[in-house]
Amino acid sequence: MSKSHIHASTAIVTRADTPIYECIKLMQKNNVGSVLVVSDDSFQRLVGIFTERDLLNNFVLIQDSNFWKKPIRTVMSHPVRVLMA
């Protein structure tokens, strides 16, 4: 019987006012499929998540409306539901 192990990794986090194109560059640089999005204030509460799926689902809007410089909050998934084991 094999045991599965969960390996903790550092989460990639960005502020909700970060431009979409910068979030995509951050994901590429860190070779990840998502970034956690925190509030713009000093509390930095978790307010959303931006995933490759969010990019695909919103690609036409982002491209056609030239949204690349819009804040990530415009296309992130929210609210975030956390599952605790």
Phi, psi and omega per residue, in radians:
M1 nan 2.243 3.135
S2 -1.687 2.589 3.097
K3 -1.736 2.409 3.022
S4 -1.660 2.525 -3.126
H5 -2.076 2.461 3.039
I6 -1.781 2.174 -3.136
H7 -1.774 2.121 3.108
A8 -1.245 2.515 3.063
S9 -2.398 2.788 3.130
T10 -1.301 2.259 3.118
A11 -1.328 2.489 3.055
I12 -1.605 2.170 -3.022
V13 -2.172 2.481 3.069
T14 -2.467 2.797 3.125
R15 -1.427 2.699 -3.093
A16 -1.124 -0.348 -3.140
D17 -1.609 0.057 3.120
T18 -1.186 2.325 3.117
P19 -1.072 2.563 -3.126
I20 -0.915 -0.836 -3.080
Y21 -1.083 -0.572 3.108
E22 -1.216 -0.625 3.094
C23 -1.139 -0.712 3.116
I24 -1.128 -0.733 3.092
K25 -1.096 -0.689 3.120
L26 -1.105 -0.730 3.110
M27 -1.126 -0.753 3.115
Q28 -1.093 -0.834 -3.101
K29 -1.021 -0.677 -3.086
N30 -1.681 0.049 3.112
N31 0.912 0.890 3.130
V32 -2.206 2.818 -3.123
G33 -1.774 0.066 3.141
S34 -2.803 2.788 3.009
V35 -2.328 2.487 3.039
L36 -1.424 2.463 -3.110
V37 -1.973 2.203 -3.133
V38 -1.961 2.805 -3.129
S39 -1.083 2.746 -3.104
D40 -1.362 -0.214 -3.101
D41 -1.473 -3.109 -3.088
S42 -1.247 -0.249 3.138
F43 -1.341 -0.456 -3.141
Q44 0.809 0.931 3.073
R45 -1.271 2.563 3.064
L46 -1.195 2.067 -3.100
V47 -2.048 -0.209 -3.130
G48 -3.105 -3.113 3.068
I49 -2.471 2.476 3.079
F50 -2.039 2.156 -3.069
T51 -2.129 2.934 3.042
E52 -1.006 -0.622 3.113
R53 -1.103 -0.712 3.079
D54 -1.058 -0.715 3.117
L55 -1.089 -0.831 -3.135
L56 -1.105 -0.769 -3.115
N57 -1.166 -0.442 -3.106
N58 -1.932 0.153 -3.010
F59 -1.034 -0.801 -3.120
V60 -1.069 -0.790 3.103
L61 -1.049 -0.840 -3.111
I62 -1.081 -0.816 -3.086
Q63 -1.232 -0.930 -3.058
D64 -1.158 -0.564 -3.124
S65 -1.669 0.064 -3.111
N66 0.910 0.925 -3.102
F67 -1.493 0.069 -3.018
W68 -0.932 -0.522 -3.126
K69 -1.705 -0.015 3.088
K70 -1.216 2.698 3.133
P71 -1.163 2.585 -3.104
I72 -1.042 -0.444 3.131
R73 -1.010 -0.394 -3.110
T74 -1.269 -0.346 -3.087
V75 -2.284 0.036 -3.119
M76 -1.281 2.814 3.013
S77 -1.527 2.398 3.116
H78 -2.784 2.708 -0.107
P79 -1.266 2.871 3.112
V80 -1.586 2.283 3.062
R81 -1.854 2.272 -3.071
V82 -1.910 2.294 3.087
L83 -1.820 2.120 3.140
M84 -1.803 2.297 3.138
A85 -1.632 nan nan
